[in-house]
Amino acid sequence: MPKIFVISDTWFNRVLNDGPDVDTVNSNESIIFNWNTIVTPDDTVYVLGGFGILDLYNIVIQLKGNIHFLNNVFNPDEKMYIENLKESIDKSGDIGLQERLIFEDDQLVVLSDKDVILTYYPLSVWPGKGVDVFCFHGYSDDMNLEEQNITSTFSKWGKPIDIDEIKSNIQKFKTLV
């Protein structure tokens, strides 16, 4: 049965801290490896924002799953890279790739069958809050398990996170955090 994953802030091709040991290529390869270790070609991954910069086409062709990009690009440079990615996908002629990469028009996606809301920025209020509707967000590692407000940042989890696994293990996670 295909799974639904969520992730944010992978920041492919971006150096977040300067220094002699910074290696963007190995960082990209590590993220791709972690992603492909748990995601199958039939799974769906929602990217909430902060995907990356520069040549993203050579990244996405290596990633497994059907990938949905939320419309959460606010930086003009990042917007340019996402537009370049869309253009490269269109020009590729690879129908399979075009079908598995979806660019959402919305900044917030509701998965009503999962009782989940997806957004880049953490919300303090959302429809269904307090009645088992989860909010998965990016941008910040902050989360409130009691309120079911869950971060999906790569820096927090190191991989895409399985929505159903988080929801079914929320009580266990509360004791670990």
Contacts in CASP RR format, 6 or more apart in sequence:
PFRMAT RR
TARGET T0000
AUTHOR 0000-0000-0000
METHOD contacts of the structure
MODEL  1
MPKIFVISDTWFNRVLNDGPDVDTVNSNESIIFNWNTIVTPDDTVYVLGG
FGILDLYNIVIQLKGNIHFLNNVFNPDEKMYIENLKESIDKSGDIGLQER
LIFEDDQLVVLSDKDVILTYYPLSVWPGKGVDVFCFHGYSDDMNLEEQNI
TSTFSKWGKPIDIDEIKSNIQKFKTLV
2 40 0 8 1.000
2 42 0 8 1.000
2 43 0 8 1.000
2 44 0 8 1.000
3 39 0 8 1.000
3 40 0 8 1.000
3 43 0 8 1.000
3 44 0 8 1.000
3 162 0 8 1.000
3 163 0 8 1.000
3 164 0 8 1.000
4 43 0 8 1.000
4 44 0 8 1.000
4 45 0 8 1.000
4 46 0 8 1.000
4 111 0 8 1.000
4 114 0 8 1.000
4 162 0 8 1.000
4 163 0 8 1.000
4 164 0 8 1.000
5 38 0 8 1.000
5 39 0 8 1.000
5 43 0 8 1.000
5 44 0 8 1.000
5 45 0 8 1.000
5 46 0 8 1.000
5 160 0 8 1.000
5 161 0 8 1.000
5 162 0 8 1.000
5 163 0 8 1.000
6 45 0 8 1.000
6 46 0 8 1.000
6 48 0 8 1.000
6 118 0 8 1.000
6 136 0 8 1.000
6 152 0 8 1.000
6 160 0 8 1.000
6 161 0 8 1.000
6 163 0 8 1.000
7 35 0 8 1.000
7 45 0 8 1.000
7 46 0 8 1.000
7 47 0 8 1.000
7 48 0 8 1.000
7 152 0 8 1.000
7 153 0 8 1.000
7 154 0 8 1.000
7 157 0 8 1.000
7 159 0 8 1.000
7 160 0 8 1.000
7 161 0 8 1.000
8 47 0 8 1.000
8 48 0 8 1.000
8 49 0 8 1.000
8 50 0 8 1.000
8 120 0 8 1.000
8 137 0 8 1.000
8 138 0 8 1.000
8 139 0 8 1.000
8 151 0 8 1.000
8 152 0 8 1.000
8 153 0 8 1.000
8 154 0 8 1.000
9 49 0 8 1.000
9 50 0 8 1.000
9 138 0 8 1.000
9 139 0 8 1.000
9 153 0 8 1.000
9 154 0 8 1.000
9 155 0 8 1.000
10 31 0 8 1.000
10 47 0 8 1.000
10 50 0 8 1.000
10 51 0 8 1.000
10 52 0 8 1.000
10 154 0 8 1.000
11 50 0 8 1.000
11 51 0 8 1.000
11 52 0 8 1.000
11 53 0 8 1.000
11 154 0 8 1.000
12 28 0 8 1.000
12 31 0 8 1.000
12 51 0 8 1.000
12 52 0 8 1.000
12 53 0 8 1.000
12 54 0 8 1.000
12 56 0 8 1.000
12 59 0 8 1.000
13 24 0 8 1.000
13 28 0 8 1.000
13 52 0 8 1.000
13 53 0 8 1.000
13 54 0 8 1.000
13 55 0 8 1.000
13 56 0 8 1.000
13 59 0 8 1.000
14 24 0 8 1.000
14 52 0 8 1.000
14 53 0 8 1.000
15 22 0 8 1.000
15 24 0 8 1.000
28 59 0 8 1.000
31 154 0 8 1.000
31 158 0 8 1.000
32 59 0 8 1.000
32 62 0 8 1.000
32 63 0 8 1.000
34 158 0 8 1.000
34 159 0 8 1.000
35 45 0 8 1.000
35 63 0 8 1.000
35 64 0 8 1.000
35 159 0 8 1.000
35 160 0 8 1.000
36 62 0 8 1.000
36 63 0 8 1.000
36 64 0 8 1.000
37 159 0 8 1.000
38 159 0 8 1.000
38 160 0 8 1.000
38 162 0 8 1.000
39 45 0 8 1.000
39 63 0 8 1.000
39 64 0 8 1.000
39 65 0 8 1.000
39 160 0 8 1.000
40 64 0 8 1.000
40 65 0 8 1.000
41 64 0 8 1.000
41 65 0 8 1.000
42 65 0 8 1.000
42 66 0 8 1.000
43 64 0 8 1.000
43 65 0 8 1.000
43 66 0 8 1.000
44 65 0 8 1.000
44 66 0 8 1.000
44 67 0 8 1.000
44 68 0 8 1.000
45 63 0 8 1.000
45 65 0 8 1.000
45 66 0 8 1.000
45 67 0 8 1.000
45 68 0 8 1.000
45 160 0 8 1.000
46 68 0 8 1.000
46 70 0 8 1.000
46 109 0 8 1.000
46 118 0 8 1.000
46 136 0 8 1.000
47 67 0 8 1.000
47 68 0 8 1.000
47 69 0 8 1.000
47 70 0 8 1.000
48 70 0 8 1.000
48 72 0 8 1.000
48 118 0 8 1.000
48 119 0 8 1.000
48 120 0 8 1.000
48 136 0 8 1.000
48 137 0 8 1.000
48 138 0 8 1.000
48 152 0 8 1.000
49 69 0 8 1.000
49 70 0 8 1.000
49 72 0 8 1.000
49 73 0 8 1.000
49 120 0 8 1.000
49 138 0 8 1.000
49 139 0 8 1.000
50 72 0 8 1.000
50 73 0 8 1.000
50 78 0 8 1.000
50 120 0 8 1.000
51 69 0 8 1.000
51 82 0 8 1.000
52 59 0 8 1.000
52 78 0 8 1.000
52 81 0 8 1.000
53 77 0 8 1.000
53 78 0 8 1.000
53 81 0 8 1.000
54 81 0 8 1.000
55 84 0 8 1.000
56 81 0 8 1.000
56 82 0 8 1.000
56 84 0 8 1.000
56 85 0 8 1.000
57 84 0 8 1.000
57 85 0 8 1.000
57 88 0 8 1.000
57 89 0 8 1.000
57 92 0 8 1.000
60 67 0 8 1.000
60 85 0 8 1.000
60 89 0 8 1.000
60 97 0 8 1.000
60 101 0 8 1.000
61 97 0 8 1.000
65 100 0 8 1.000
66 100 0 8 1.000
66 101 0 8 1.000
66 102 0 8 1.000
67 100 0 8 1.000
67 101 0 8 1.000
67 102 0 8 1.000
68 102 0 8 1.000
68 103 0 8 1.000
68 104 0 8 1.000
68 109 0 8 1.000
69 82 0 8 1.000
69 101 0 8 1.000
69 102 0 8 1.000
69 103 0 8 1.000
69 104 0 8 1.000
70 104 0 8 1.000
70 106 0 8 1.000
70 107 0 8 1.000
70 108 0 8 1.000
70 109 0 8 1.000
70 118 0 8 1.000
70 119 0 8 1.000
70 120 0 8 1.000
71 103 0 8 1.000
71 104 0 8 1.000
71 105 0 8 1.000
71 106 0 8 1.000
71 107 0 8 1.000
72 107 0 8 1.000
72 119 0 8 1.000
72 120 0 8 1.000
72 121 0 8 1.000
73 79 0 8 1.000
73 82 0 8 1.000
82 103 0 8 1.000
86 103 0 8 1.000
89 97 0 8 1.000
89 98 0 8 1.000
89 101 0 8 1.000
90 98 0 8 1.000
92 98 0 8 1.000
107 119 0 8 1.000
107 120 0 8 1.000
108 117 0 8 1.000
108 118 0 8 1.000
108 119 0 8 1.000
109 117 0 8 1.000
109 118 0 8 1.000
109 119 0 8 1.000
110 116 0 8 1.000
110 117 0 8 1.000
110 118 0 8 1.000
110 127 0 8 1.000
111 117 0 8 1.000
111 118 0 8 1.000
111 163 0 8 1.000
114 134 0 8 1.000
114 163 0 8 1.000
114 164 0 8 1.000
114 167 0 8 1.000
115 128 0 8 1.000
115 132 0 8 1.000
115 133 0 8 1.000
115 134 0 8 1.000
115 167 0 8 1.000
116 133 0 8 1.000
116 134 0 8 1.000
116 135 0 8 1.000
116 136 0 8 1.000
116 163 0 8 1.000
116 167 0 8 1.000
117 123 0 8 1.000
117 126 0 8 1.000
117 127 0 8 1.000
117 133 0 8 1.000
117 134 0 8 1.000
117 135 0 8 1.000
117 136 0 8 1.000
118 136 0 8 1.000
118 137 0 8 1.000
119 135 0 8 1.000
119 136 0 8 1.000
119 137 0 8 1.000
119 138 0 8 1.000
120 137 0 8 1.000
120 138 0 8 1.000
120 139 0 8 1.000
121 137 0 8 1.000
121 138 0 8 1.000
121 139 0 8 1.000
122 135 0 8 1.000
122 137 0 8 1.000
122 138 0 8 1.000
122 139 0 8 1.000
122 140 0 8 1.000
122 142 0 8 1.000
122 143 0 8 1.000
122 149 0 8 1.000
122 151 0 8 1.000
123 135 0 8 1.000
123 137 0 8 1.000
123 149 0 8 1.000
126 133 0 8 1.000
126 135 0 8 1.000
127 133 0 8 1.000
129 135 0 8 1.000
129 147 0 8 1.000
129 148 0 8 1.000
130 147 0 8 1.000
130 148 0 8 1.000
132 148 0 8 1.000
133 148 0 8 1.000
134 148 0 8 1.000
134 149 0 8 1.000
134 150 0 8 1.000
134 163 0 8 1.000
134 166 0 8 1.000
134 167 0 8 1.000
135 148 0 8 1.000
135 149 0 8 1.000
135 150 0 8 1.000
136 150 0 8 1.000
136 151 0 8 1.000
136 152 0 8 1.000
136 161 0 8 1.000
136 163 0 8 1.000
136 166 0 8 1.000
137 149 0 8 1.000
137 150 0 8 1.000
137 151 0 8 1.000
137 152 0 8 1.000
138 151 0 8 1.000
138 152 0 8 1.000
138 153 0 8 1.000
139 153 0 8 1.000
140 151 0 8 1.000
140 153 0 8 1.000
141 151 0 8 1.000
141 153 0 8 1.000
141 155 0 8 1.000
141 156 0 8 1.000
142 151 0 8 1.000
143 149 0 8 1.000
143 150 0 8 1.000
143 151 0 8 1.000
143 156 0 8 1.000
143 177 0 8 1.000
145 170 0 8 1.000
145 173 0 8 1.000
145 174 0 8 1.000
145 177 0 8 1.000
146 174 0 8 1.000
148 170 0 8 1.000
150 161 0 8 1.000
150 166 0 8 1.000
151 157 0 8 1.000
152 160 0 8 1.000
152 161 0 8 1.000
166 173 0 8 1.000
END
